[in-house]
Amino acid sequence: MPTKPKVLLVDDNQDEILLTRRSLEKKNFEVVSATSVTEAFKQIAEQSFDVLITDLHMPEPGDGFAVVTAMRHSQPDVLVLVVSDFPDMQRAMSAVLLQADEILVKPCEAGQVADLLQKKILEPKSSPKRAKESVASILEHDATAIIGRWLSRLEQVGELISLPLTSDEHTAHLPDIIKNIATRLRKTRIIEAIATPSAAAVAHGQLRYGQGYSAPLIVQESRILQVCIFEDIQRNLSSVDFTFVLPDVMLIADEVDSQLSQTIASFLTMKEAAAGASA
């Protein structure tokens, strides 16, 4: 018996998910649903799919684009359908044209989506050969997906997730840290080079002190980042340029340690200052 095509259905509207799921299951599709970007990232990391159907706005206009980007880089052969009720469809088109196979405008009948998907899944799809990329480029264009996976892993660590912080407060430092790592890969290709001062790492240490972190928790979140980066490289093995991949892995580890050292130093400076003020 043929395997049912597996669909990842992403929408923050539970009613929309229920209607579309029913229509797809009637057409013999297996459906996995997600109601947030973080949940979608987790499903993409843990399962293989044939199709992605995602709302473009969940609730922010760029949320669906982040899901499409993560899926394209993790599972490039997946059929991608984007649903949008954005009044300016030209902007939606320009945002996802190169990555989406079809763009649907709300309101669209769930049955029509199922029929279209059934037609699309039967069409032969030619995938252009992916150009080889540097690890730095991969980290830059996958930053959103890496951050999503980092947050998913963090949610499994009781001490970290118990802190009263929003997702944005947990992840605010990560774009700059990932950017610094990519810059290191391009410019300073010497292992254990003199650390480049990182304003982002210093600010992160100060912020984490105010948020009630401990030094061991900062180390823990840094370890999670390193794991997520290496997982992302593994997911992109089909397109990565292997010329420098092994030195790049060593440079990434060295740079993550450098950023961590500066964060911890900043954190301890804040802690010592507070202890001196209360003495």
N, C-alpha and C positions, 0 to 999 in steps of 0.2 A: 504493500500500500504506500503511495507517494507521501512524502512528508509535507505537512501543511506549511505554506509560506508563513513566516513569523513576522508580525508587524509590531513596531513600537509606536504606540499612540500617545502623543504628548499634548495635553491641554489642561489649563487650570480650571476649566468648567466641567464639573462632574456630570452634568446632564448631557453635554456634548459627547463626552467619553462614552457614556452608557449607550446612547443612540448609535454612535458609529461602531462601537464594539459589537452590538447586536447585528448590525448589517454585515459587518465583515465576517463574523462567525457563521452567519448563514451562507456566506460565499466560500466557506471552508478555509478561512484564514485563522491562524492562532494569534491572539492579541495579548500583548503586554502593555499596560498603561502606566503613565507617569503624570503627576499633576504639578510638577515643578521642574525647573532646570536641574537642580541638584539631584532629584530622583531620576531624571532622564540620564544624566551623566553616569549615575551608578548602574543603571540597566545596560547602558552602552559598554561600560567597562566589564560587566559580568556575563553578558549574553551576546550571541550572534543573531543578527536580524537580516531579513530579506527586504524589508520596507520600513521607512520612517514616515509617519504623518505627524506634523507638528504645527500647532498654532504659532503664528509669528509673534504674538503679543501676549505675554504671560507673567505679570500684567504689563511689563515694560515692553516697548516696541522692539528691542534688540534681543529679547530672551530666546525666541525661536531660532534666531540666527546663530546664537551660541550653540544650541543643540545641533543644528545642521552642520556647523563647523566641526564639532566634536565627532559626529557620526562620519563625516566625510574623511577625516584623518584617521579614525580608528577602523572603520569598515567602508572603504571607498567604493565598493560595488553595490552598496545598498541603494534601492530605489527611494527617492526623496520627494515627498509631496508636502508643500507648505500651504497652510490655510491662513487667510488674512481678512480682517474686516477694516483694515486701515483705509481711510478715504482716499489717500493719494497712493494708488497702486503702483505708480511709476517708481516711487521711492522704495516700495517693498520689492519691486522687480529688480531694481539696481542693487539692492542689498544681497539678494540671494540668487540672481539669475545664473551665475556661473556654478552654483552648487545644487540648485533644486532642479528636479526633473519636471515638475509641474507646480504651478501656483494657482490656488483656488480662492475665489472671493466669497466671503460669507454674505448672506446665508446660503449654504449649499446643502442639499439633501444628503442625508447619510447614505441612502441607497445609491445615489449618483456617485458618491465617493467610492463605494464598494465596487460598482460597475466599472468605473474608470481604473481602479486599482487592478481589478481582474484582467482588464484589457492590457494594461501596462506591464503586468508581471509576465504576460505571455509573449510580449515583444522582445526579440533579441536585443540586448543592450551591449554595445561595443564600448569598452573602457579604454581610453587612451593610455598608453604607457606613461607611468608617472616619472617625471624628471627626477634625477638624483638631487638631493638637498643636503646642505650642511646641517649639523646638529643645532647650530645657533638659529638657523632659519626655522627649523622644526619647533624649537622651543618658543620662538616668537609667535608663530601662527597658531600654536597649540596652547598658548598661555591660559586661555579661558577654560579649556578642557582640563588642563593640569590642575588649575585652581579648584574646579568642580570635584575632581577625584580626591584632591587633598582634603576638601571639606567633608566628603563622604567618609574618608578614613578617620578624620578627626572625630566624627560623630560616633565612632566605635570606641573612643578612649574616654572612659567615664569622667576622669578628673578634668579633662579639657572641655568636654561638652557641658559639664555642670557649671562652668563659669557663666555668669549672666550676661552674655555677649550676643549680639546679632551676628548673622553670617557675614555681613559687611565688616563688622568690627574684628571678626576672626581673620578675615582674608585681606584686609586693607593693605598690608605690607607686601603681599605676594607679587603683584605686577612689577613693582620696582626691583624686587629681589631677582625675579626671573629675567628682567631686562638687564640687570647687572651681570648675571651669569652669561647671557648671550654676548654681551660686550666683552667679557673676559675671554670667551672662546674666539672672538675675532681679533682681539688686540694683544693680550698678554698671555702668550702661549708658553709660559714657563711654570713648571710645577714648583710650588712653594715660593713663588715670587713675593716681593714685598707687597703686603696687602694694600690695595687701593682704598683710601678712606671712603666709606659708604655712609652718606647722610641718611639713606633709607634704613640701614641697619641700626644706626645710632638712635634714630627716631623710633624705631620699632622697640628697642630696649626700654626707652623712656615710656612709651605707650603701654607696654606690657606690665611695667611696674605699677602704673596707675590703674591697670585693669585687674590687679590682684594675682598675676601669675607668679610662679616661682621659677628659679633658674632651671630646675629639672624639667619643668613643663615647656620652657622655651627650647630646650634641647630636644624634647620629644617632638614638638611640631616641626623642628628643623629636619629631624630624621624622616618624618612623614613626607616632607617636601622632596627630599633626595630620592626616596622610594618612588614617588609619583613621577619625577623627572625620568628616572631610569625605565619605568614602565612605559612612559610615552615614547622613549627611543625604541624600545622593543616593539611597540605597536607600529612603528614607522620603518621597520627593517626593510620593507620592500622598496622604500624610496630613499633611505639614508645613504649618503656618500660615505663609503667605508674607508676612504683614504685616511681620515683622521679620527675615526670613531673611537678607537681605544684610547688615544691621548685625550680626546674630548671627555670621555668618562672620568679619567683621572683629574682633568681640569675642573670638571663640574664638582666632584667631591671636594677638591681643594678650595674652590670658590664658596661652596656652601659652608664649609668649615670656617673660612675667613669671615663671611657674613655673620655666622653664628658667634664667633669670637667677639666681633665688634658689638653685636647686640647684647651679649652677656656682660661685656665691660660697661656698656651704657646702663644696663639694668642695675649692676652692682654699685655704680656711681650714684644713681638715684637712691638706692637703698641705704648707702653709707651717709648720704646727705640728710636723709630723713632721720636716721638714727642719731646723727650729730645734732640736728635741730631739736630733738626731743630729750636730749641728755641734759 
